[in-house]
Amino acid sequence: MEKGLSKTGAQRVLDMFRATSTAAHELGVGRQLIEDTSFAGDTIIIQGQEVANFGLCSYLGLGTDERLIAGAVDAARRFGTSYSSSIAYTALGMYGELTELLEEILGAPVILAATTTLAHLAALPVLVRDGDTAFIDGQAHASLLAVTPSLESNGAQVEMIPHNDIDELDRRLSESDSNGASWFITDGLFSMHGDTVPVERVHRLLEKYPKLHVYCDDAHGFGWSGDRGCGTYLGRAGWHERLVVAVGLAKSFGTMGGVVATPNEDFIDMINLTGSPLVFGGPIPPPMLGASIASAGIHLSDELGGLQHELDRRIKFVNAFSDSIGLPLAAFDETPLWFLEMAASKKVLEGLSMMKTAGFFVNGAVFPVVPRGHGGLRFTITNYNSLSQIEAMLVELKRVWLALSADTEIEIDLTGGITAEPERPVNPGETFSAK
């Protein structure tokens, strides 16, 4: 892997990130405790202001489903709020029940972990060994990058691949003289820009290079996409014998936990018996096991198709409306999250503050979460959000982008889109309702 930052350089990055995070908190646009006494889904209250929530990853809106809540309550009543034992010793029977349901959803043997991050920490150091080479996508999730020191300490070589550059991956694989295995570590749906890995091309490389394996984190794609909610990767390409997929239950699935799945039963056995977090870490709490079993039942029913259709309708609306008003989003893949680049961290904070003042809560991303000078606003949509609410947010987002990028006032015409009007100054009192 490329040489890391010096201690001095690393400290500067931490200081910069801390300062930006502190500023975001003080502006009320980051690290906020919502003030709601109950959760409505489409809105939250921050510093006394109700704002439309476009920062939630519960894409299908299952987090407030009464069946999941009932499953959690029933499990808590029967087994308490926690069962404090490593699964290496004992685990609740619900672990076995949930495992079987998730294997039906994913179509392969699975292992459960308390979070997706712990799933990576359990699986990758077991799978990637001395003499292997791990190629990691440049925009892979931070939870994957966090495992790389363990891989290097195992004796593996770790190399970064430019984002979604499958040609470069192909070139490096063709030039490799390693006797070990090669691993391509990537996301299925990338959590910042909302774009997806080109799975068909990746599968062609699996056929071309017999020593290549793929490890895919599809936490953001699981549940809302694919047959039975199998995710953005499996939904498009299906299984390969040298594919390992990790998914999360804390987003679209509406509960909590991480899952590793692969048709390679030897991999499953090794991870299950030797993966450090599965030996020394805690289990998924009983309420979340109960809620997950209920969510799995929905995913295996005909109801899932209707929930996915409702989200797909919203996704298509965002892409079509954003295109019609000229909103320069980073990607227009059919996924429920998007990114609008604002460059410098200061502009990101200004943009977040302007959006919140107008009644919309979106997420910000700055260095080192994204490359230096490429910060921006990220927003998600869920089935909680109405089309009218989404439209109002996008109109305001275009207004903010124009104001910060060109210092021009903009005139909003909901029937004809957005046009710049540099002749008159910005009127900060012009806002849109969050509803």
GUTORGU-763222 format. One record per residue (C-alpha): residue number from 1; x, y, z. Coordinates in steps of 0.1 Angstrom, whole numbers, padded with zeros to 4 digits. Example, Ala and Ser with C-alpha at 12.3 -4.5 7.8 and 13.67 -1.06 7.14 Angstrom:
// residues 2
+-----+-------+-------+-------+
|   n |     u |     v |     w |
+-----+-------+-------+-------+
|   1 |  0123 | -0045 |  0078 |
|   2 |  0137 | -0011 |  0071 |
+-----+-------+-------+-------+
***
This chain:
// residues 435
+-----+-------+-------+-------+
|   n |     u |     v |     w |
+-----+-------+-------+-------+
|   1 |  0000 |  0000 |  0000 |
|   2 |  0012 |  0036 | -0006 |
|   3 |  0033 |  0051 |  0022 |
|   4 |  0011 |  0065 |  0049 |
|   5 |  0011 |  0099 |  0065 |
|   6 |  0039 |  0108 |  0089 |
|   7 |  0029 |  0112 |  0125 |
|   8 |  0030 |  0150 |  0121 |
|   9 |  0009 |  0147 |  0089 |
|  10 | -0016 |  0124 |  0105 |
|  11 | -0019 |  0147 |  0135 |
|  12 | -0026 |  0176 |  0111 |
|  13 | -0054 |  0156 |  0094 |
|  14 | -0069 |  0147 |  0128 |
|  15 | -0068 |  0183 |  0139 |
|  16 | -0084 |  0195 |  0107 |
|  17 | -0111 |  0169 |  0109 |
|  18 | -0118 |  0177 |  0146 |
|  19 | -0121 |  0214 |  0138 |
|  20 | -0145 |  0208 |  0109 |
|  21 | -0166 |  0184 |  0131 |
|  22 | -0167 |  0209 |  0159 |
|  23 | -0178 |  0237 |  0135 |
|  24 | -0205 |  0214 |  0121 |
|  25 | -0218 |  0207 |  0156 |
|  26 | -0219 |  0243 |  0165 |
|  27 | -0238 |  0252 |  0133 |
|  28 | -0263 |  0225 |  0141 |
|  29 | -0256 |  0204 |  0110 |
|  30 | -0235 |  0176 |  0124 |
|  31 | -0233 |  0154 |  0156 |
|  32 | -0267 |  0165 |  0167 |
|  33 | -0291 |  0149 |  0192 |
|  34 | -0326 |  0151 |  0177 |
|  35 | -0352 |  0165 |  0201 |
|  36 | -0382 |  0144 |  0190 |
|  37 | -0400 |  0125 |  0216 |
|  38 | -0410 |  0100 |  0190 |
|  39 | -0397 |  0093 |  0155 |
|  40 | -0419 |  0105 |  0126 |
|  41 | -0396 |  0092 |  0098 |
|  42 | -0396 |  0121 |  0073 |
|  43 | -0388 |  0149 |  0098 |
|  44 | -0366 |  0154 |  0128 |
|  45 | -0363 |  0183 |  0153 |
|  46 | -0328 |  0199 |  0157 |
|  47 | -0323 |  0229 |  0179 |
|  48 | -0360 |  0235 |  0181 |
|  49 | -0364 |  0235 |  0143 |
|  50 | -0384 |  0208 |  0124 |
|  51 | -0365 |  0198 |  0093 |
|  52 | -0371 |  0173 |  0065 |
|  53 | -0347 |  0144 |  0071 |
|  54 | -0326 |  0135 |  0041 |
|  55 | -0298 |  0119 |  0060 |
|  56 | -0315 |  0085 |  0069 |
|  57 | -0304 |  0051 |  0055 |
|  58 | -0335 |  0032 |  0065 |
|  59 | -0344 |  0031 |  0028 |
|  60 | -0375 |  0010 |  0030 |
|  61 | -0388 |  0027 |  0062 |
|  62 | -0388 | -0006 |  0081 |
|  63 | -0372 |  0009 |  0112 |
|  64 | -0407 |  0019 |  0125 |
|  65 | -0426 | -0011 |  0112 |
|  66 | -0449 | -0025 |  0139 |
|  67 | -0439 | -0061 |  0132 |
|  68 | -0402 | -0054 |  0138 |
|  69 | -0411 | -0035 |  0170 |
|  70 | -0432 | -0064 |  0181 |
|  71 | -0404 | -0089 |  0173 |
|  72 | -0380 | -0068 |  0194 |
|  73 | -0403 | -0065 |  0223 |
|  74 | -0411 | -0102 |  0223 |
|  75 | -0375 | -0112 |  0223 |
|  76 | -0366 | -0087 |  0251 |
|  77 | -0394 | -0101 |  0272 |
|  78 | -0383 | -0137 |  0267 |
|  79 | -0345 | -0133 |  0268 |
|  80 | -0338 | -0098 |  0282 |
|  81 | -0321 | -0069 |  0266 |
|  82 | -0288 | -0087 |  0263 |
|  83 | -0274 | -0123 |  0263 |
|  84 | -0238 | -0116 |  0274 |
|  85 | -0218 | -0145 |  0261 |
|  86 | -0194 | -0149 |  0232 |
|  87 | -0210 | -0170 |  0205 |
|  88 | -0179 | -0192 |  0208 |
|  89 | -0195 | -0205 |  0240 |
|  90 | -0233 | -0202 |  0237 |
|  91 | -0258 | -0182 |  0216 |
|  92 | -0296 | -0178 |  0216 |
|  93 | -0316 | -0201 |  0194 |
|  94 | -0327 | -0171 |  0174 |
|  95 | -0292 | -0169 |  0160 |
|  96 | -0299 | -0202 |  0142 |
|  97 | -0333 | -0191 |  0131 |
|  98 | -0320 | -0158 |  0117 |
|  99 | -0291 | -0176 |  0100 |
| 100 | -0315 | -0199 |  0081 |
| 101 | -0337 | -0169 |  0070 |
| 102 | -0307 | -0149 |  0058 |
| 103 | -0293 | -0179 |  0039 |
| 104 | -0327 | -0181 |  0021 |
| 105 | -0325 | -0144 |  0012 |
| 106 | -0288 | -0144 |  0001 |
| 107 | -0288 | -0179 | -0014 |
| 108 | -0255 | -0190 |  0003 |
| 109 | -0242 | -0199 |  0038 |
| 110 | -0239 | -0169 |  0061 |
| 111 | -0222 | -0158 |  0094 |
| 112 | -0237 | -0132 |  0117 |
| 113 | -0217 | -0105 |  0134 |
| 114 | -0228 | -0076 |  0157 |
| 115 | -0220 | -0050 |  0130 |
| 116 | -0208 | -0049 |  0094 |
| 117 | -0175 | -0034 |  0106 |
| 118 | -0170 | -0064 |  0129 |
| 119 | -0180 | -0087 |  0101 |
| 120 | -0151 | -0073 |  0080 |
| 121 | -0127 | -0076 |  0110 |
| 122 | -0137 | -0112 |  0114 |
| 123 | -0136 | -0122 |  0078 |
| 124 | -0108 | -0104 |  0059 |
| 125 | -0078 | -0112 |  0082 |
| 126 | -0088 | -0149 |  0080 |
| 127 | -0092 | -0149 |  0042 |
| 128 | -0063 | -0127 |  0031 |
| 129 | -0031 | -0144 |  0041 |
| 130 |  0007 | -0143 |  0037 |
| 131 |  0017 | -0140 |  0001 |
| 132 | -0017 | -0127 | -0011 |
| 133 | -0023 | -0094 | -0027 |
| 134 | -0053 | -0072 | -0018 |
| 135 | -0064 | -0046 | -0043 |
| 136 | -0088 | -0021 | -0026 |
| 137 | -0110 |  0004 | -0045 |
| 138 | -0100 |  0040 | -0038 |
| 139 | -0135 |  0048 | -0025 |
| 140 | -0141 |  0017 | -0005 |
| 141 | -0158 |  0022 |  0028 |
| 142 | -0137 |  0032 |  0058 |
| 143 | -0146 |  0000 |  0076 |
| 144 | -0128 | -0019 |  0048 |
| 145 | -0097 |  0004 |  0049 |
| 146 | -0095 | -0001 |  0087 |
| 147 | -0087 | -0038 |  0082 |
| 148 | -0057 | -0032 |  0059 |
| 149 | -0031 | -0030 |  0087 |
| 150 | -0042 | -0065 |  0098 |
| 151 | -0038 | -0078 |  0062 |
| 152 | -0004 | -0063 |  0060 |
| 153 |  0006 | -0078 |  0093 |
| 154 | -0005 | -0112 |  0079 |
| 155 |  0021 | -0107 |  0052 |
| 156 | -0003 | -0096 |  0024 |
| 157 |  0005 | -0069 |  0000 |
| 158 | -0021 | -0041 | -0001 |
| 159 | -0026 | -0018 | -0031 |
| 160 | -0051 |  0009 | -0039 |
| 161 | -0070 |  0009 | -0072 |
| 162 | -0084 |  0041 | -0086 |
| 163 | -0122 |  0042 | -0081 |
| 164 | -0140 |  0017 | -0103 |
| 165 | -0110 |  0015 | -0126 |
| 166 | -0115 | -0022 | -0137 |
| 167 | -0090 | -0017 | -0165 |
| 168 | -0063 | -0008 | -0140 |
| 169 | -0073 | -0038 | -0119 |
| 170 | -0070 | -0060 | -0149 |
| 171 | -0036 | -0046 | -0158 |
| 172 | -0022 | -0052 | -0123 |
| 173 | -0036 | -0087 | -0122 |
| 174 | -0020 | -0095 | -0156 |
| 175 |  0014 | -0082 | -0144 |
| 176 |  0013 | -0099 | -0110 |
| 177 |  0039 | -0126 | -0104 |
| 178 |  0027 | -0135 | -0070 |
| 179 |  0021 | -0171 | -0061 |
| 180 | -0006 | -0162 | -0036 |
| 181 | -0042 | -0154 | -0042 |
| 182 | -0054 | -0119 | -0053 |
| 183 | -0084 | -0102 | -0036 |
| 184 | -0104 | -0073 | -0050 |
| 185 | -0120 | -0055 | -0021 |
| 186 | -0148 | -0031 | -0030 |
| 187 | -0182 | -0018 | -0022 |
| 188 | -0214 | -0029 | -0040 |
| 189 | -0230 |  0006 | -0036 |
| 190 | -0205 |  0033 | -0026 |
| 191 | -0217 |  0052 |  0004 |
| 192 | -0206 |  0087 | -0007 |
| 193 | -0214 |  0092 | -0044 |
| 194 | -0241 |  0066 | -0046 |
| 195 | -0225 |  0048 | -0076 |
| 196 | -0222 |  0011 | -0079 |
| 197 | -0193 | -0013 | -0088 |
| 198 | -0195 | -0026 | -0124 |
| 199 | -0203 | -0061 | -0113 |
| 200 | -0205 | -0077 | -0148 |
| 201 | -0169 | -0066 | -0155 |
| 202 | -0157 | -0078 | -0121 |
| 203 | -0172 | -0112 | -0128 |
| 204 | -0155 | -0114 | -0161 |
| 205 | -0122 | -0109 | -0143 |
| 206 | -0131 | -0137 | -0119 |
| 207 | -0134 | -0160 | -0150 |
| 208 | -0102 | -0146 | -0165 |
| 209 | -0080 | -0150 | -0134 |
| 210 | -0084 | -0183 | -0114 |
| 211 | -0066 | -0169 | -0084 |
| 212 | -0088 | -0138 | -0081 |
| 213 | -0113 | -0135 | -0052 |
| 214 | -0138 | -0107 | -0046 |
| 215 | -0148 | -0093 | -0012 |
| 216 | -0178 | -0069 | -0016 |
| 217 | -0193 | -0047 |  0011 |
| 218 | -0229 | -0042 |  0000 |
| 219 | -0242 | -0028 |  0033 |
| 220 | -0260 |  0001 |  0015 |
| 221 | -0274 | -0021 | -0013 |
| 222 | -0289 | -0049 |  0009 |
| 223 | -0326 | -0050 |  0014 |
| 224 | -0340 | -0024 | -0010 |
| 225 | -0324 | -0039 | -0041 |
| 226 | -0325 | -0074 | -0057 |
| 227 | -0346 | -0104 | -0054 |
| 228 | -0356 | -0110 | -0018 |
| 229 | -0334 | -0079 | -0011 |
| 230 | -0302 | -0097 | -0018 |
| 231 | -0285 | -0064 | -0028 |
| 232 | -0270 | -0044 | -0056 |
| 233 | -0242 | -0069 | -0063 |
| 234 | -0259 | -0102 | -0062 |
| 235 | -0291 | -0088 | -0077 |
| 236 | -0271 | -0080 | -0109 |
| 237 | -0245 | -0107 | -0111 |
| 238 | -0254 | -0136 | -0088 |
| 239 | -0230 | -0158 | -0070 |
| 240 | -0195 | -0169 | -0080 |
| 241 | -0175 | -0196 | -0061 |
| 242 | -0148 | -0170 | -0053 |
| 243 | -0171 | -0142 | -0042 |
| 244 | -0176 | -0131 | -0006 |
| 245 | -0204 | -0106 |  0002 |
| 246 | -0208 | -0087 |  0034 |
| 247 | -0241 | -0069 |  0041 |
| 248 | -0255 | -0048 |  0070 |
| 249 | -0288 | -0051 |  0088 |
| 250 | -0287 | -0015 |  0102 |
| 251 | -0298 |  0003 |  0070 |
| 252 | -0326 | -0008 |  0047 |
| 253 | -0332 | -0040 |  0068 |
| 254 | -0343 | -0018 |  0097 |
| 255 | -0324 | -0036 |  0126 |
| 256 | -0288 | -0041 |  0136 |
| 257 | -0260 | -0066 |  0127 |
| 258 | -0236 | -0076 |  0100 |
| 259 | -0236 | -0107 |  0077 |
| 260 | -0208 | -0124 |  0057 |
| 261 | -0220 | -0147 |  0029 |
| 262 | -0202 | -0170 |  0005 |
| 263 | -0208 | -0203 | -0013 |
| 264 | -0174 | -0214 | -0001 |
| 265 | -0182 | -0234 |  0030 |
| 266 | -0146 | -0237 |  0040 |
| 267 | -0144 | -0199 |  0042 |
| 268 | -0175 | -0199 |  0063 |
| 269 | -0161 | -0225 |  0087 |
| 270 | -0127 | -0207 |  0090 |
| 271 | -0143 | -0173 |  0097 |
| 272 | -0169 | -0187 |  0121 |
| 273 | -0143 | -0206 |  0142 |
| 274 | -0114 | -0182 |  0141 |
| 275 | -0126 | -0147 |  0132 |
| 276 | -0115 | -0126 |  0162 |
| 277 | -0147 | -0106 |  0168 |
| 278 | -0167 | -0138 |  0167 |
| 279 | -0146 | -0154 |  0194 |
| 280 | -0139 | -0124 |  0216 |
| 281 | -0167 | -0100 |  0208 |
| 282 | -0203 | -0097 |  0220 |
| 283 | -0234 | -0110 |  0201 |
| 284 | -0263 | -0093 |  0185 |
| 285 | -0287 | -0083 |  0213 |
| 286 | -0320 | -0103 |  0217 |
| 287 | -0343 | -0074 |  0207 |
| 288 | -0324 | -0070 |  0174 |
| 289 | -0325 | -0107 |  0167 |
| 290 | -0362 | -0106 |  0171 |
| 291 | -0366 | -0076 |  0149 |
| 292 | -0343 | -0091 |  0123 |
| 293 | -0364 | -0123 |  0121 |
| 294 | -0395 | -0102 |  0115 |
| 295 | -0377 | -0082 |  0088 |
| 296 | -0365 | -0113 |  0071 |
| 297 | -0401 | -0125 |  0070 |
| 298 | -0410 | -0094 |  0051 |
| 299 | -0381 | -0098 |  0027 |
| 300 | -0392 | -0133 |  0019 |
| 301 | -0428 | -0123 |  0013 |
| 302 | -0446 | -0107 | -0017 |
| 303 | -0448 | -0074 |  0003 |
| 304 | -0411 | -0066 | -0004 |
| 305 | -0417 | -0060 | -0041 |
| 306 | -0442 | -0032 | -0032 |
| 307 | -0418 | -0016 | -0008 |
| 308 | -0390 | -0017 | -0034 |
| 309 | -0413 | -0003 | -0060 |
| 310 | -0421 |  0027 | -0038 |
| 311 | -0384 |  0035 | -0033 |
| 312 | -0376 |  0029 | -0069 |
| 313 | -0403 |  0055 | -0078 |
| 314 | -0386 |  0080 | -0056 |
| 315 | -0352 |  0072 | -0070 |
| 316 | -0363 |  0077 | -0105 |
| 317 | -0380 |  0110 | -0096 |
| 318 | -0348 |  0123 | -0080 |
| 319 | -0327 |  0115 | -0111 |
| 320 | -0352 |  0129 | -0136 |
| 321 | -0360 |  0161 | -0117 |
| 322 | -0323 |  0167 | -0109 |
| 323 | -0315 |  0163 | -0145 |
| 324 | -0343 |  0186 | -0156 |
| 325 | -0331 |  0215 | -0133 |
| 326 | -0294 |  0209 | -0141 |
| 327 | -0283 |  0198 | -0106 |
| 328 | -0248 |  0184 | -0112 |
| 329 | -0249 |  0154 | -0090 |
| 330 | -0218 |  0132 | -0089 |
| 331 | -0237 |  0101 | -0101 |
| 332 | -0271 |  0093 | -0114 |
| 333 | -0271 |  0056 | -0107 |
| 334 | -0305 |  0042 | -0096 |
| 335 | -0297 |  0041 | -0059 |
| 336 | -0312 |  0060 | -0029 |
| 337 | -0282 |  0083 | -0022 |
| 338 | -0265 |  0111 | -0041 |
| 339 | -0236 |  0136 | -0037 |
| 340 | -0232 |  0172 | -0048 |
| 341 | -0196 |  0184 | -0048 |
| 342 | -0190 |  0218 | -0031 |
| 343 | -0152 |  0216 | -0030 |
| 344 | -0138 |  0233 |  0001 |
| 345 | -0149 |  0224 |  0036 |
| 346 | -0160 |  0260 |  0043 |
| 347 | -0185 |  0258 |  0014 |
| 348 | -0197 |  0225 |  0026 |
| 349 | -0205 |  0239 |  0061 |
| 350 | -0222 |  0269 |  0045 |
| 351 | -0243 |  0247 |  0023 |
| 352 | -0253 |  0225 |  0052 |
| 353 | -0263 |  0256 |  0072 |
| 354 | -0283 |  0271 |  0043 |
| 355 | -0301 |  0239 |  0037 |
| 356 | -0310 |  0236 |  0074 |
| 357 | -0322 |  0272 |  0075 |
| 358 | -0345 |  0263 |  0046 |
| 359 | -0358 |  0233 |  0065 |
| 360 | -0338 |  0204 |  0051 |
| 361 | -0313 |  0182 |  0068 |
| 362 | -0286 |  0167 |  0045 |
| 363 | -0252 |  0152 |  0053 |
| 364 | -0218 |  0168 |  0047 |
| 365 | -0186 |  0151 |  0037 |
| 366 | -0152 |  0167 |  0038 |
| 367 | -0115 |  0156 |  0039 |
| 368 | -0104 |  0130 |  0050 |
| 369 | -0138 |  0113 |  0044 |
| 370 | -0135 |  0124 |  0008 |
| 371 | -0104 |  0136 | -0011 |
| 372 | -0091 |  0170 | -0002 |
| 373 | -0109 |  0198 | -0022 |
| 374 | -0138 |  0174 | -0031 |
| 375 | -0161 |  0179 | -0002 |
| 376 | -0198 |  0181 | -0007 |
| 377 | -0234 |  0175 |  0004 |
| 378 | -0247 |  0140 |  0005 |
| 379 | -0284 |  0132 |  0007 |
| 380 | -0304 |  0100 |  0009 |
| 381 | -0341 |  0093 |  0004 |
| 382 | -0363 |  0068 |  0020 |
| 383 | -0399 |  0056 |  0017 |
| 384 | -0407 |  0081 |  0045 |
| 385 | -0401 |  0110 |  0021 |
| 386 | -0429 |  0122 | -0001 |
| 387 | -0423 |  0133 | -0037 |
| 388 | -0434 |  0169 | -0029 |
| 389 | -0409 |  0170 | -0001 |
| 390 | -0381 |  0156 | -0023 |
| 391 | -0389 |  0181 | -0050 |
| 392 | -0387 |  0210 | -0026 |
| 393 | -0354 |  0198 | -0012 |
| 394 | -0339 |  0195 | -0047 |
| 395 | -0350 |  0230 | -0057 |
| 396 | -0334 |  0244 | -0025 |
| 397 | -0303 |  0223 | -0031 |
| 398 | -0299 |  0239 | -0066 |
| 399 | -0304 |  0273 | -0051 |
| 400 | -0277 |  0267 | -0025 |
| 401 | -0253 |  0252 | -0051 |
| 402 | -0257 |  0282 | -0074 |
| 403 | -0254 |  0307 | -0046 |
| 404 | -0221 |  0292 | -0033 |
| 405 | -0205 |  0283 | -0066 |
| 406 | -0213 |  0315 | -0086 |
| 407 | -0224 |  0341 | -0059 |
| 408 | -0256 |  0346 | -0079 |
| 409 | -0292 |  0349 | -0069 |
| 410 | -0315 |  0323 | -0085 |
| 411 | -0351 |  0325 | -0094 |
| 412 | -0372 |  0294 | -0087 |
| 413 | -0399 |  0284 | -0112 |
| 414 | -0413 |  0251 | -0101 |
| 415 | -0429 |  0246 | -0136 |
| 416 | -0398 |  0254 | -0156 |
| 417 | -0368 |  0247 | -0135 |
| 418 | -0342 |  0270 | -0121 |
| 419 | -0325 |  0299 | -0138 |
| 420 | -0296 |  0322 | -0125 |
| 421 | -0303 |  0359 | -0120 |
| 422 | -0271 |  0377 | -0112 |
| 423 | -0287 |  0412 | -0113 |
| 424 | -0302 |  0412 | -0078 |
| 425 | -0287 |  0400 | -0044 |
| 426 | -0296 |  0369 | -0026 |
| 427 | -0327 |  0372 | -0004 |
| 428 | -0320 |  0349 |  0026 |
| 429 | -0356 |  0350 |  0036 |
| 430 | -0367 |  0329 |  0006 |
| 431 | -0371 |  0293 |  0018 |
| 432 | -0392 |  0263 |  0011 |
| 433 | -0414 |  0243 |  0035 |
| 434 | -0399 |  0211 |  0047 |
| 435 | -0432 |  0193 |  0042 |
+-----+-------+-------+-------+
***
